[in-house]
Amino acid sequence: MKTSQSSLHEILRYPRLDTVLMVENFIRKHDGEFKKRSLWEHLPKKMMYQTYCVIVDYLLHSRKISVDSEGKVGWIYYPDSAEYFHKRKKLGRK
């Protein structure tokens, strides 16, 4: 089955793992301080905006970050807290 090129999202550069981790750590450290574009401008290492957008899309899809109503990016992935609350029986789950 063929799909047309116009329907595919063309990605020129895929990010390296160290770049993804750098963006993750920066967002975690500056939770809710910056909007998407401003966050890209304040990163410690410069990168293409398209590469940065691929990273943000990945983090949104994997539910590690969220964007609030003002457009600010926040870190929401806390597996230790989730495990703690999941183990509590008085929260109404069976």
C-alpha positions in Angstrom: 0.0 0.0 0.0 1.4 3.3 -1.0 0.8 6.6 0.8 1.3 10.0 -0.8 4.3 12.0 0.2 2.1 15.0 1.1 0.3 13.0 3.8 3.6 11.8 5.4 5.3 14.0 7.9 8.8 14.5 6.6 11.5 14.7 9.3 14.9 16.0 8.1 16.8 15.1 11.3 16.1 12.7 14.0 17.5 13.6 17.5 20.2 11.7 19.2 19.6 10.2 22.6 21.8 12.7 24.4 19.9 15.5 22.8 16.5 14.0 23.9 17.9 13.6 27.5 19.2 17.1 27.5 15.7 18.5 26.6 14.1 16.2 29.2 16.4 17.4 32.0 15.9 21.0 31.0 12.1 20.7 31.0 12.2 18.9 34.4 14.5 21.5 35.9 12.4 24.5 34.5 8.9 22.9 35.0 6.2 25.3 33.8 8.5 28.3 33.3 8.7 28.6 29.5 6.4 28.3 26.5 7.5 26.0 23.6 9.5 28.5 21.6 11.0 30.2 24.6 12.1 26.9 26.0 13.9 26.1 22.7 15.7 29.5 22.8 16.9 28.9 26.4 18.3 25.3 25.9 22.0 24.9 26.8 22.8 23.4 23.5 21.5 24.9 20.2 19.6 22.6 17.7 17.4 23.0 14.7 13.8 23.9 15.7 12.4 21.0 13.6 14.6 18.5 15.7 13.4 20.2 18.9 9.7 19.8 17.7 10.3 16.1 17.1 11.5 15.8 20.7 8.6 17.7 22.1 6.1 15.6 20.0 7.8 12.4 21.4 7.6 13.7 25.0 3.9 14.7 24.6 3.1 11.3 23.0 4.9 9.4 25.8 3.0 11.5 28.4 6.1 12.9 30.0 5.2 16.6 29.4 2.1 18.6 29.0 1.2 22.0 27.7 -1.1 24.1 29.9 -3.8 26.6 28.8 -1.2 29.4 28.7 1.1 27.3 26.4 3.7 26.6 29.1 5.5 23.3 29.0 5.5 21.2 32.2 7.0 17.9 33.3 4.3 15.4 34.4 6.2 12.1 34.5 6.8 11.0 38.1 6.9 7.2 38.1 7.8 6.9 41.8 4.8 9.0 42.9 2.5 7.0 40.6 3.7 3.7 42.0 3.2 5.0 45.6 -0.4 6.1 44.9 -1.1 2.9 42.9 -0.2 0.7 45.9 -2.5 2.6 48.3 -5.8 0.6 48.6 -7.9 3.5 50.1 -8.0 5.4 46.8 -11.1 3.6 45.6 -9.6 1.2 43.0 -10.1 -2.5 43.3 
